[in-house]
Amino acid sequence: MKMGVLTVLWIVTVAGVVTIASCSKKSESEPPKSVGVAERTGAAVDNAVEKTAEAANTAVEKTSEAAKKAATVTKDVAGQAVEKTGEVLEKAGAAAEKTGANMQK
């Protein structure tokens, strides 16, 4: 999952850089033009890159929070399992002692 998101971000970033580089002015002697299709496309790509980065950061934060919650729950369940195992062993030991005492009678 992490590798896929990073790969997509890398591809979008490279595409944005290529688009921006191809949209730059070639010389200073050209008169200023109104915003063209290439410039609008470049702006759209930049905007998409920003939104993708924000979405990726949000996903990472949510995944991190979920992992922390899962670790806490797992720790609690493991503690409960250890307690139950201890109780069962105590009961088995008590039963074994009782059986031994009954055998000696």
C-alpha positions in Angstrom: 0.0 0.0 0.0 2.7 2.4 1.0 4.8 1.7 -2.0 1.8 2.1 -4.4 1.0 5.6 -3.0 4.6 6.7 -3.1 4.9 5.5 -6.7 1.7 7.4 -7.7 3.0 10.5 -6.0 6.3 10.2 -7.7 4.7 9.8 -11.2 2.4 12.7 -10.6 5.3 14.9 -9.4 7.4 14.0 -12.4 4.5 14.7 -14.8 4.0 18.1 -13.0 7.6 19.0 -13.4 7.7 18.0 -17.1 4.5 20.0 -17.7 5.8 23.1 -15.9 9.1 22.9 -17.7 7.4 22.6 -21.1 5.1 25.6 -20.3 7.9 28.0 -19.3 8.7 31.0 -21.6 11.3 30.4 -24.2 12.5 33.9 -24.5 12.0 37.3 -22.8 11.2 39.1 -26.1 7.7 37.5 -26.4 4.8 39.7 -25.5 2.8 38.5 -22.4 -0.1 36.3 -23.4 -3.2 35.5 -21.7 -3.3 32.2 -19.8 -3.2 29.5 -22.4 -4.3 25.9 -22.4 -0.9 24.6 -21.4 -0.7 27.0 -18.5 -4.1 26.0 -17.3 -3.2 22.3 -17.7 0.0 22.9 -15.7 -2.0 24.6 -12.9 -4.5 21.7 -12.9 -1.6 19.2 -12.6 -0.1 21.3 -9.8 -3.5 21.3 -8.0 -3.9 17.6 -8.5 -0.4 16.9 -7.1 -1.2 19.0 -4.0 -4.6 17.2 -3.5 -2.9 13.8 -3.9 -0.2 14.7 -1.4 -2.9 15.9 1.1 -4.9 12.7 0.6 -1.8 10.5 1.0 -0.9 12.4 4.3 -4.4 11.9 5.6 -4.3 8.2 4.7 -1.0 7.8 6.5 -2.3 9.6 9.6 -5.4 7.5 9.7 -3.5 4.3 9.1 -1.1 5.2 11.9 -4.0 5.9 14.3 -5.6 2.6 13.4 -2.4 0.7 14.0 -2.0 2.3 17.4 -5.5 1.4 18.3 -5.1 -2.2 17.1 -1.8 -2.5 19.1 -3.6 -1.3 22.2 -6.5 -3.7 21.7 -4.1 -6.6 21.0 -2.2 -5.8 24.1 -5.3 -5.8 26.2 -6.6 -9.1 24.7 -3.2 -10.7 25.2 -3.2 -9.6 28.9 -6.7 -11.1 29.3 -5.6 -14.4 27.7 -2.6 -14.6 30.1 -4.9 -14.0 33.1 -7.4 -16.7 31.9 -4.5 -19.1 31.3 -3.2 -18.5 34.8 -6.7 -19.1 36.3 -7.1 -22.4 34.4 -3.7 -23.5 35.5 -4.5 -22.7 39.1 -7.8 -24.7 38.9 -5.9 -27.6 37.3 -3.3 -27.5 40.0 -6.0 -27.4 42.7 -7.8 -30.4 41.1 -4.5 -32.3 40.9 -3.9 -31.7 44.6 -7.4 -32.8 45.5 -7.0 -35.9 43.4 -3.6 -36.6 45.1 -5.2 -36.1 48.6 -8.1 -38.4 47.7 -5.7 -41.1 46.5 -3.8 -41.0 49.8 -7.0 -41.7 51.8 
